[in-house]
Amino acid sequence: MLIDVKVPALSESITDGTLLNWHKKPGELVRRDENLVDLETDKVVLEIVAPKDGVLQEINKGDGELVASEEIIATINDEVKPGQETPTETQTVTAEKITTTEKIPEVLLSPAAKKLVAENNIDPSRVPGTGRDNRVTKADIIHYLETRGGGKKHEDETTDENVTADAVKPPIMNIPMGARPEKRVPMSRLRARVAERLKDAQNTAAILTTFNEVNMQPIMTLREKYKDPFEKQHGTRLGFMSFFAKAVTEALKQFPVINASVDGQDIVYHGYFDIGIAVGSPRGLVVPVLRDVDQLGFADIEKGIRDFGQRAQDGKLSLDELTGGTFSITNGGTFGSMLSTPILNPPQSAILGMHNIQQRAVVENGEIVARPMMYLALSYDHRIVDGSDAVLFLVAVKNSLEDPARLLLEI
């Protein structure tokens, strides 16, 4: 019996996708839930898996071709099962292929892991996989390189104190003296979609940015005091982002228009707090969404953000996790940024920009002292948000961060 392999149902905002590369060829054995081909959409890279055990009979759409939601891209003959010794007359593979496939199983790799395997020229079959179905993840490759592989050691790609998620380091180019090389590559769907959305935001919204600065000493002192028992109790580190997410949520409660969005001639006020956290990935910037942050504890927020960061690197974020959001936070401090003017993430009406922490001279009680200071930037849509609301919102965030007890008391 022939089984159709279809493109999964895409969200309403995504009309099509691009097949990146097939991992199987016609005539090869496949197992149920084994990744057949990667599908790149405007937001994420999805894996299209085999619906049943069998043999890949035919591929209807090749690498690089556009496909629509629920379009048939291949067929599987389920009359041949992995492990079956003798093929029937209707099967399109030889016993030799079956035996070869059984003896040398394909190593399942996440997209990020494939990149590291290629960069370090290692045999992935020697790396124990800890992912689903023994899939080898990026973390598995890094652990192998650092402990047994003897290859290039990949250090932690994040700063210690200004982390939202994994930062992506640009490659270092060694260009010979006098050389003037050029390389033209097509823009990825994600990069093209990000460019389109950000340009639409500039063309549509009346974007204005207001600034303030926050003394991070109270939070740093609190973290230093409780980081060890917090990690022991909850199994995750206590970072800065949970404080910012909580501070933003409390401020949004006071200024609901900043949690609103424009829909035609209407203003939609959201009675929930879904905060988008901008993270870097090998394919570019993505903004996964933490839902109902007002109902989450500090540990839940930290776990959620770190999970987003890891899965962004592995290309495992789902469409639902990248859809929606009523407010966003971006951390340029991860890359060392001192100050920036973030661009809105439509249709949201505001976004908070964090920056790096630097010891600066400030005046306290008439004396000049050094304090760890961070500049904050709030970009907002002036069509619906008045300047006074934006300034007071940012002051509310600052007050909560400089006096963290406010976050526990919700004042």
Helices and strands as residue ranges (DSSP letters): E 2-6, E 16-22, E 29-30, E 35-40, E 45-49, E 54-59, E 66-68, E 72-77, H 95-103, H 111-120, G 124-126, G 132-134, H 138-144, I 145-149, H 189-204, E 207-215, H 217-234, H 241-254, G 256-259, E 261-263, E 266-268, E 275-277, E 279-281, E 284-286, E 289-290, G 293-295, H 298-314, G 320-322, E 327-331, G 332-335, E 350-354, E 357-364, E 367-381, H 387-402, H 405-409
